[in-house]
Amino acid sequence: MKHFQYAWVRDDTQVAAFFSHAQGPNLIQELSQVLGPSLIVPQSSEWVLSLNKQTLNVPYFCGLLGDRGWELVAVSTVPGMGVPATTMYFKKTAEG
C-alpha cells in the first residue's frame, strides 16, 4: 500500500509552505541557495517554510516543489478582505 506525505502552500497576507512530514534540514539549505531572501530561514523549520511575499514568485516556488517530486493535486481560493487566500495542495509518495 502506498503512503503519501502532503504539503500545502498558503498564499495570503504571508506565504508559507507546510509539510505533513519533516523534510530534513537539507531542504532549507538547498532552497535558501535558490530562493535567497525569499526564504526566511530563521522562521523556517523541517515542517514549515516561511516565505517573503514581497520577493517570492509563487508559481516558481511551486515548480521547485514539483522538481522535488511533489505533485499539485488541488487549489483552493477563498475570498478575503482585499486579497483572496489561495492554498495549493501537493502530495508525494512517502519513502519507507
N, C-alpha and C positions, 0 to 999 in steps of 0.2 A: 504494500500500500504506500502510495506517495504521500509525503509530508511536505507542507509548504511553510515558508515564512512570508510575512506580509510587511509591506511598508506603505505609508501614506504621506503625501506631501501636501501640506496645508498652505495655501496662498491666500492670506488675509491681510490684516494690517502688518503682520510679520509673516515670514516664510520659515517653515520648519519641516524637517523630514523625521518621521517616527518609524521605528522598526519593532516588529514583534519579537525578534531575537537579537541579542547583542551581536554587533558586526565586527568587533575586534578593533584594536587601536590603529591598525594599518589603514583602515578606510579614511579616518580623519587625516592622517598624514598624507595619504595619496591625493585626496580631494583638495587639501589645502594647497598643494602644489599646482593643481589645475585651476581651482577657483580663486586663489589668492584671497583678497579681503572680503570676498562674497561669503566665505565660510567663517563664522565667528567661532574660532577654535576654543577660547576659554569657556564658552557656553555650550559646547558640543560634547557628546559622550558616545559610547558604543551603541546607545539606544536612541539618541536624538541628535540631529544636526540642526544647529541654529544658523540661519542664513540671512544675509543682508539684503533686504528687499530693494534697496536703492541701487545696488550694483549687480544683483543676480539676474541672469537670463534664465527664467524658469523652464522654458522648453529645452534649453541646452542642458540644464541640470537633470531634467527627466531623461534626456538622451544619454547622459552619463550613467544613470541607473540602468537603462536598457543595455548599455555596453557591458555592464557588470552582471547581466543575467536576469534583471528584473523585467517582468512583463506588465505593461499597463493593462489593467483589467476593467477599470471603471473611472468615470469622472463625475463629480457631483458639484453643482454650483448652487449656492444658497444666497438669495438677495440679502444684503446687509445694509448698514447705514452708510450710504455713499459708495461703498466698494463691495461688490459681491465676494463672498468667500468661496474659493474653489478648492476642492480636495481631489487629488489624483491618487488612485489606489493601485498598488503593484503587488505581484506575488512572484516567488521563485521557489524552485524545489529546494527543500532543506537537505543539507548534507548529513549523512549519518543515520 
